[in-house]
Amino acid sequence: MRETVDWLMSSQDPAVRLAALKELGGLSETEPEVVRASQDSMRSGPIPRILSMQNREGFWGIEENFYTNSKYKGTVWNVILLAQLGADGSDDRIRSAAEFLLKWSQHESGGFGYRGSADGPTAYSLLPCLTGNLVWSMLRFDMKDDARIQNGIEWIVRYQRFDDNEGPAPRGWPHTREDCWGKHTCHMGAIKGLKAISAVPKDERSVAMERVASEGAEHLLKHHLYKRSHDPSVIAKPRWTQLGFPLFWDTDTLEMLEVLTDLGYRDDRMEDAIQLVLSKRMSDGKWKNERSYAGRLLTNIERQGAMSQWVTLKSLAVLKKLDRLD
């Protein structure tokens, strides 16, 4: 495993080095080596390439197409990607992008929508997965004290549901959107909402946040994370067993494990998912990127099917937290 960690620590992509230093090396944000890697990541690699294509007003592509602009080239997707790459939230360009989406995509209720204007999105366009993703992203950009981000967290606490058609409708949600608020919980929306809560330091979570985290964790565990709750021998969606980076509205088993471990869960019902991740490890100790979005982003991160520094890093980080590294 030492060789694999060295491979990550010496990566030509400073964003990978930065994540490896923190996730595998256990170094804090203030360590000189981490500070240097953070600075390097804003000067070379995918982060500055993405930022070089940003408009001065903070968006990419066409303003009103912040979600639909070639699907993964619009503002929403670039902000989520920059957060996953560990971009420095204090950078003026990152703040400008965040401010753009808070204006165009955040509804007065706190949720985020995919269709709107400078006056905000339509209520019908609000999405649980988008809300979770953008709240998580802005928490990663160290915006947790912003009242608008707190409003987004409250939206998740208020409306996120966790049931398989055996519970009530979403808590007080007055609008109907069948694909997100249908007969049962949208698994992706649930995971992204929990991911946002997991990014709030535990000692800063409200009682309501902890309640939702507990409800959501039990919902995932009932599914053994990626299986059907009514028949845990059946994989709910085969694509969830394909590990990839980056991730957007969709999810995979590794992200589900990340969320639960970050929330502090250790449960026997996670074992199937742990074994799935372990089964993907190649003989040289690395993992492949099985879903890379290559050719669909403003800049490619990794090649489809190639050995992946990001999937390897995330896998090792989860296994480390679970004390499952050999």
TIVO-494481 format. One record per atom (N, C-alpha, C, CB): x negated, y negated, z. Coordinates in steps of 0.02 Angstrom, whole numbers, plus 50000, padded with zeros to 5 digits. Each point is the difference from the previous one (the first is absolute). Glycine has a CB too. Layout:
BEGIN
XYZ ...
//
This chain:
BEGIN
499595006050000 500414994050000 499574993750000 500895006350060 498504994249968 499564994250003 499864997149931 499495004750104 500424999749847 499864997849932 500604996249971 499225009749984 501384992750032 500614996749975 500074993050031 500555011249985 499324988350079 500034993450033 499484995349971 500435005550106 498974997149882 499474995949970 500214997649931 499135006350065 501214998049898 500254998249933 500474994050004 499895012049964 500514987850088 500474994450010 499644993850025 500925008350023 498644992750024 499644994350030 499544996549950 500055005950110 499734997749839 499554997149950 500364998549935 499065006250051 501604993549951 500404998849940 499814993549965 500935006550052 499104993549881 499904993949962 500574995150009 499335006549917 501254996050107 500584995750013 499964997850073 500715005949912 499164987650101 499954997850069 500645000850040 499154992049961 501435008350005 500635001150036 500015007050031 500594992049922 499145012850042 499955006850027 499525000150059 500255005049887 499174991750105 499514999750055 500314996850062 499064999249917 501314995550072 500314996450056 500485004750038 499914989149936 500525014450027 500485004550032 499645005850035 500854996949913 498625005750056 499635005550030 499664998050065 499835004749886 499894989350115 499674997550060 500494999650058 499204993549930 501415004350056 500504999250053 500345006650017 500184988349962 500045015449986 500405006050013 499585006050021 500814995849917 498605004950054 499585005850016 499424998250045 500325004949891 499424989050100 499444997950043 500224997250066 499384997749898 501265000550108 500264997450063 499754993150018 500075011550037 499714984749913 499734993350013 500574994850002 498925003249945 500994991850096 500514994850007 499934994749946 500035002150123 500484993649871 500004994749950 499414995250008 501245000949995 498504998550066 499484995050013 499285002749991 500794994750080 499155011849908 499335002949990 499704996949937 500335010950058 499034987149944 499684996849942 500075004049936 499194995050078 500755011749926 500055004249940 500704999649970 499125007750047 501384992049996 500704999549977 500124993149970 500375008250089 499374986749943 500094993249974 499694999449931 499984995450117 499435007549873 499664999749935 500405003749947 498904999250058 501355006749960 500395004049952 500644996349981 499525010650049 500794986250000 500614996149986 499854994349952 500455003050113 499014993549899 499814994549955 499835002649930 499564993650099 500085012149898 499835003049936 500625002149961 498925003950049 501594998749987 500605002449967 500404994449966 500045009250084 499864984749941 500354994349970 499594997049942 500544997650110 498845004949880 499564997449947 499915004849943 499424993450086 500655013149927 499915004949946 500485005850011 498794996649986 501365006949959 500465005650004 500704998149978 499325004650092 501174999549923 500684998949976 500354993950029 500075012149985 499784986050076 500354994350031 499894993649961 499885005550112 499494992449876 499924993849961 500245000649928 499034997450072 500965008749899 500265000849932 500754998549999 499115008649974 501254993850076 500724998750004 500124992650011 500205011650045 499434985450002 500114993050016 499814995449942 499785002850120 499774999449837 499804995849943 500574999049950 498835004050015 501675000449987 500574999549954 500614996750032 499585010349944 500344987150115 500544996750037 500094992849976 499795007550100 500844990349894 500144993049985 499864995750061 500885003449916 499004990350072 499834995550056 500564999450050 499264993749923 501365007650055 500584999550045 500095006350042 500554992449918 499025012550072 500015005950043 500295006349970 500074992150090 500225007549850 500325005949971 499605002849942 501114995450035 499085010549942 499715003149941 500565000849948 499125006250069 500704992849867 500505000949948 500504994349998 499865012250010 500784989649991 500554995149997 500324999550069 500225002649877 499894991450146 500254998950068 500595004550018 499614988349991 500935011149969 500625003650017 499955007549991 500624989849968 498865012449998 499895007249991 499495002650051 500274998949877 499764998650183 499515001850051 500025007550016 500104988550047 500455014949939 500065007250012 499965004049935 500694997550102 499644999949847 500095004049938 499484998749947 501194999850025 498344995549985 499504998449949 499555006149987 500024987950036 500135015849909 499645006249984 499975004750060 499324993749916 501185005850126 500105004050062 499424999550049 500695007749933 498714994350048 499455000150049 499484994549988 500195012250011 499994982749950 499554994549989 500274993450027 499595005949899 501014994250129 500304994050028 499744998550070 501015002249932 499234992350095 499744997450064 500105004850058 500244988649959 500365014450045 500145004750054 499475005450004 501224997749987 498645005449955 499555005849999 499284998050015 500775005549919 499034988650057 499324997850013 499894998350073 499944995749884 500575001550149 499944998550071 499945006650040 500664989349985 499765015649999 499975006450034 499335003449988 501255001249990 498514998549948 499365003149984 499434996550036 500455003249889 499554990250113 499474996350035 499995001850074 500114990649917 500485010350112 500035002050071 499705007050009 501024992950017 499125011749937 499735006750005 499245000149991 501085004549958 498674990750003 499284999649988 499644996450057 500235000049878 500154997250169 499694996750058 499784992949987 499645011150036 500704985449918 499824993149984 500064995550062 500385001749882 499204993250120 499974995450056 500614995349999 498735000649999 501705000250050 500614996150003 499904992650012 500545010050040 498874988049981 499874992950011 499804996349936 499655002850116 500235001049831 499824997049936 500594995949973 499205009649975 500674984450000 500534995649977 500425003249945 499294990350030 500415013849927 500365003149945 500495005350026 499034997949924 500765005750128 500445005050030 500594996450034 499025007950018 500844986850018 500534996250034 500484997049949 499224997450095 500515000349849 500434997149948 500475005349971 499104991749973 500665014450017 500425005449975 500535001950051 499045004349932 500764996050131 500485001650053 500554994750004 499105005950064 500704987849933 500494994550003 500485000349941 499164992950061 500585008949881 500435000649941 500555005150012 499044996849926 500775009150099 500495005350010 500474998450059 499185008249954 500584988550096 500444998050055 500544995149975 499065001750082 500774994649867 500484995249971 500475003349950 499164991050017 500575013149939 500385002949945 500345006650017 499224994349924 500485009650121 500235006950010 500345001150068 499095003649926 500784992250124 500305001250066 500684996750006 498865000950049 501635003149969 500684997750011 500054996950070 500465008949923 500044986950087 500084996750065 500125005150056 500474990049942 499765016050040 500105005350050 499355003050024 501095002449947 498364996450016 499355002850018 499755005249953 500284997650115 500185005649847 499805005149952 499714997049937 500885007450046 498794996949914 499704997849938 500365003249941 498884998650057 501224997349890 500365002449941 499584999749937 501044996350054 499185007449896 499625000449937 500234995149947 499825011950025 500714984549987 500264995449951 500224993650034 500355009449926 499404984850050 500194993750031 499694994149965 500115005950108 499824988749930 499754993849973 499624996450055 500954999149917 498884994550070 499664996150051 500454998850061 499324994649910 501325006950083 500474999450056 500075006650038 500604991149937 499025013950043 500045006550034 500375005249959 499974994050107 500035012249915 500315005449962 500755000650012 498915006050005 501424997749950 500695001750011 500045005550053 500304996949881 500235003150159 500075005050053 500015007049971 500624991650070 499695009249871 500065006749971 499325002949983 501104996749953 498404999150035 499355002549979 499545002150058 500114992749901 500125006650160 499585001850057 499865007550001 500474990350066 498905011549946 499805007050000 499635001750065 499924999849875 500265005850157 499655002150060 499265001449988 501065004850040 498774998549903 499295001649988 499604993649987 500335011249953 499964984150010 499664993849986 499904995950063 500485000049884 500044999850157 499954996350063 499455002950044 501224997249994 498775009450013 499485003250041 499314998749972 500825008850033 499114991949901 499354999049968 499744992950009 500305008749917 500134986350073 499774993150003 499894997850072 500614997649895 499805004750152 499874998450070 499345003150021 501244999450025 498645006949956 499375003350016 499414996149969 500595011150006 499484986949932 499464996449965 499834993550037 500375005049891 500144991450129 499874993550032 499755000850072 500884994949927 499305010750103 499695001550065 499265001649990 501105004350044 498734999149901 499315001449984 499614993649986 500345011149954 500024983850022 499694993549987 499994995750063 500385000749881 499765002350177 499974996650065 500514994350004 498795003050008 501834998449969 500534994950003 500545001950051 499774997349880 500045006750169 500515002650047 500334994650041 499355010350005 500334984050004 500314994650040 500454995449959 499015000650074 501025000649861 500444996049957 500725002050013 499094999049911 501344996250102 500705001450017 500355003849944 500034989750070 499775009249868 500325003449943 499835007449999 499964989349935 499435012450087 499815007050004 500365003350058 498874997449950 501194999150105 500395002650056 500735001249979 499254993950080 501005001749878 500695000949974 500045006349957 500174987550002 499305013849960 499995006049959 499985006350043 499424993649911 500205006250143 499985005750046 500695001150031 498784997850025 501554996849994 500665000650029 500505002949950 499744990350074 500185008149862 500435002949949 499945007649999 499904989549931 499485012950072 499885007250001 500325003150063 498924998449935 500974998450122 500285002550063 500765000349998 499014995450060 501284999549908 500734999549999 500335004849951 499874988150032 499835012949910 500355003549946 499735006849980 500284988949962 499105012650054 499735006449976 500375005850031 498884994749984 501325010049973 500365005950024 499575006249993 501104994749969 499065010450072 499635006349999 500505005650009 498954994550047 501365007749899 500485005550006 500045003849933 500664993650087 499615012449917 500105004149941 500755001149989 498885005750018 501474988849977 500725000149989 500395002750059 499775001449880 499934997850181 500375002150059 500104994250048 499545011549988 500244982649991 500064994250044 500424994549970 498905002850047 501174991649989 500394994449975 499644996249945 500544999150113 499824996349856 499714995749949 499474995550033 501085000249932 498504996550029 499494995550028 500314995150048 499325001249897 500304996950153 500254995850054 500234993149974 499235006050079 501404993349909 500284993649983 499844997449931 499944997750117 499725006349840 499814997549934 500624999249956 498875005650011 501284988449965 500634998749966 499995001649925 500194991350084 499235010449888 499955001049928 499895007449984 499554988449987 500655013649954 499935007049980 499535000649941 501165002350041 498365001949966 499545001649945 499875007550004 499444988350001 500885015449955 500045007250006 499315003450003 501094999549940 498434998150019 499365003549999 499594998950064 500014998849877 500124995850159 499644998850063 500435001250062 499314991649939 501335007250056 500445000650058 500565005049985 499734988050033 500105017549935 500505004949981 500215004550056 499544999649887 500535006850098 500275004750049 499505001750055 500725004649911 498654994350075 499495001550051 499414995349993 500365012250001 499194988250046 499424995650001 499575000949938 500025000350125 499744994249848 499485000249948 499345001350036 500644992049922 499055013650063 499395002150035 499444994849992 500325012049983 499624985349956 499474995149988 500124993650041 499845004649884 500794993150117 500154994150039 499865001050074 500874997149917 499305008850108 499885001550071 499254999950016 501045007050002 498564995949954 499285000350012 499694993149998 499985011549950 500224984450001 499714993349995 500204995750059 500015001049875 500614999850150 500204996350059 499605002050061 501144999049952 498775007550057 499595002450056 499274997849993 500765009950011 499014989949927 499314997749988 499914992850023 499925007849902 500584988050085 499964993150023 499974999650076 500634996349898 499795007650136 500005000050073 499345002650027 501245001650000 498465003449965 499375002850023 499434994949997 500385011249962 499714983649996 499484994849994 500054994850055 500015001849878 500514998550163 500064995650057 499645003350059 501124995249959 498405001450073 499665003150057 500505002750051 499034992249983 500845013650043 500475003450044 500224995650059 499495010849967 500044985550062 500174995950058 500394993749981 498985004450056 501134994649879 500404994349977 500675002149971 498944993949977 501205012550023 500645002449973 500554999150052 499405008449928 501174989350048 500584999250044 500315006850015 500214988449953 500245011650095 500375006250016 500385002449939 500114996450120 500184998949842 500375001949940 499545003049947 500824990850024 498585006549968 499525002849953 499825007150019 499554988649977 500325012550087 499835006750023 500585004949990 499224994950084 501385002749925 500595004349989 500045002149927 500614994350093 499305001049862 500035001549928 499425004649981 500564989049977 498855009750050 499425004349987 500145007250022 499244990150013 501075010650045 500165006750026 500535003549957 499724996050115 500805000349866 500525002849956 499715002149933 500864992950058 498725002749914 499715001449935 499515005850002 500154988149972 499445012250080 499525005450006 500375006750005 499184992350057 501345008049982 500395006250007 500315001949933 500234997350121 499994997849841 500285001449934 499485003249955 500794990350012 498595006949987 499475002949959 499825007050025 499564988549976 500385012350089 499815006450028 500525005449987 499364994050088 501265004049911 500545004749985 499925002749929 500774994050079 498935002049878 499875001949930 499325003449992 500724990549963 498915010550093 499315002249995 499644995349951 500305012150026 499924981849973 499754994249962 500215000049927 499044999950077 500865005749887 500124999849928 500485005449976 498864995349987 501515007750059 500455005549983 500734998150014 499075008250024 501374996249959 500714998950012 500165001750073 500285002549879 500094993150153 500155001150070 500445006150011 499894987850019 500565013549933 500475005650008 499675006749981 500954992249977 498475007549989 499635006149982 499274998149994 501015005049940 498624995050116 499304997850000 499535004249958 500224995850111 500045009749858 499575003949955 499994997049930 500265010250068 500174984949920 500054997049933 499694993149999 501055006649978 498504992149975 499704993449991 500534995349972 498855005049982 501244989350050 500534995449978 499854997249931 500224997050119 499185000449870 499804997449935 499285002149988 500804990050009 499085014149940 499325002449987 499484994549994 500515009749944 499684984550030 499514994649991 499724997650067 500584996649895 499795004550160 499744997950065 499415004350023 501144996150029 498755009549937 499425004250017 499394998049959 500775009350029 499304985849926 499444997549960 499724993850036 500505004449891 498874996050129 499694994650038 499704994949953 499775007950095 500394985749917 499754994949954 499864993450034 500635005549911 499064990150050 499864993250021 499974995749937 499375003850105 500954990349897 500394997150055 500715003050002 499344989349990 501055008650059 500705002050005 500434993750001 499705010650063 500874989849905 500454994249999 500675001950030 499424995449897 501115004750063 500665001750028 500035007450020 500524991149930 499095013150036 500015007250014 499535001650057 500295002449880 499695003950139 499585002050057 499685006749984 500734993850081 498855008649963 499745006949997 499905002550071 499434997749888 500405008750116 499955003250066 499454996750042 500405010749951 499074987150017 499454996950037 500234993550032 499175005249922 501214990750042 500254993850029 500475001550059 499894994349888 500525010850105 500455001850055 499615001950062 500855003949917 498614999850074 499575001850056 499674993850030 499795011249949 499984984350008 499704993750023 500484996250046 499324999449895 501305000050082 500494996150038 500125003150068 500544996449893 499565010150109 500145003450064 499404999650047 500805007649941 498604993550033 499424999750044 499884992950025 499495009649938 500644985450019 499924993050022 500514998250053 499544997149887 501045006350112 500504998950052 499865004050063 500844997749910 498645006550086 499795003750059 500295007050006 499894989350054 500395013449892 500335006550005 499515005749986 501074994749965 499005010650075 499665006349990 500525005350014 498844995450034 501375008249914 500585004550007 499875006149956 500794990350024 499435015550000 499905006249962 500324999749931 499955006250108 500584989749885 500354999649936 499594996149948 501095000650062 498344996649957 499554996749953 499525005049969 500094989550067 499895016749958 499495004849979 500045001749926 500025004550115 500594996349858 500055001549929 499674994649958 501075006250021 499054987549998 499714994449963 499244999850008 501064993550017 498705008050043 499275000150011 499685005449957 500164995950118 500155010049880 499735005449959 500024998349926 500385008250087 500144988249892 500044997949930 499404995549983 501265000950003 498614994250039 499434995549988 499345003950000 500644990550054 499275013949994 499395004150002 499925004349939 500085000050124 500485002549850 499975004449941 499774996349937 500915006850050 499154986649951 499814996049942 499254998450000 501154995149998 498505006350057 499294998450004 499605004649955 500154995950118 499425001149841 499595003849954 499395003050037 500384992749904 499265011650062 499445003550031 499454995250023 500265009949930 499704984250038 499494995150020 500244995350055 499535000749885 501075000650142 500254996050055 500384993849979 499075004250065 501074995149870 500354994149975 500705001949977 498904994849965 501505000050024 500685000949975 500074996549932 500465000750119 499995001949839 500144996849936 500584995050006 499585010349941 500454985150013 500564995449995 500505003049951 499274989750026 501285012750000 500495003549958 500534995249971 499815010250069 500214983749957 500454994849972 499654993350007 501065006650030 498634991049916 499564994250007 500284993549971 499085008049995 501474992349967 500284994149966 499514997149950 500704997650101 498815006449878 499514997549952 500344997649936 499135007950047 500684986249929 500294997149940 500644996150011 499495009249940 500764990950122 500634996550014 499904993950045 500595010949989 498804988250036 499844994450044 499614994749962 499995007750100 499914986649931 499594994849969 499285002249994 500764991350046 499025012950000 499335002949996 500035007150027 499444988650013 500225016049955 500015006950023 499615000750065 500115004049882 500155000050163 499655001350063 499615006549994 500894993950065 499445011549916 499675006449990 500335003649941 499705000750123 499945004249849 500275003849944 500455005650026 498984997349931 501555004150031 500455005550015 499625006650000 500974993549950 499105010350103 499705006650004 499275000150019 500805003249917 498894990950091 499294999650018 499915000550075 499774993049898 499635008550124 499854999850071 500144993050026 499125009249988 501224990450067 500264993650024 499684997950066 501075002449943 498614991850056 499744997450062 500574997950047 498964996149940 501575001150032 500554997650042 500405005750031 500064989949929 500115015250032 500385005650029 499565003950049 500695000949895 498674999750089 499535003350047 499964996150065 499345004649903 500584988950091 499954995750060 500625000550043 499274992249936 501315007350033 500635000250037 500115006950032 500484991449923 499335013850041 500085006850027 499555001050061 500285004349885 499094993750108 499535000750056 500224995850060 499075002249919 501194991850068 500224995750055 500575003150039 499634990149935 500855012850030 500575003350033 499765006150039 500784995949910 498825008250058 499755006050034 499584998350061 500015006049891 499624988550105 499614997750058 500464998150058 499104995949923 501435000450063 500464998150053 500345006050031 500194989249941 499905016150019 500335006050025 499505005150029 500904998149914 498464999950089 499485004650025 499975006549960 500144995050113 499945004249820 499995006049957 499425000049951 501235000450011 498274995550002 499405000049958 499535005550023 500114987749979 499615016049973 499535005350020 499304997250007 500715008549942 
//
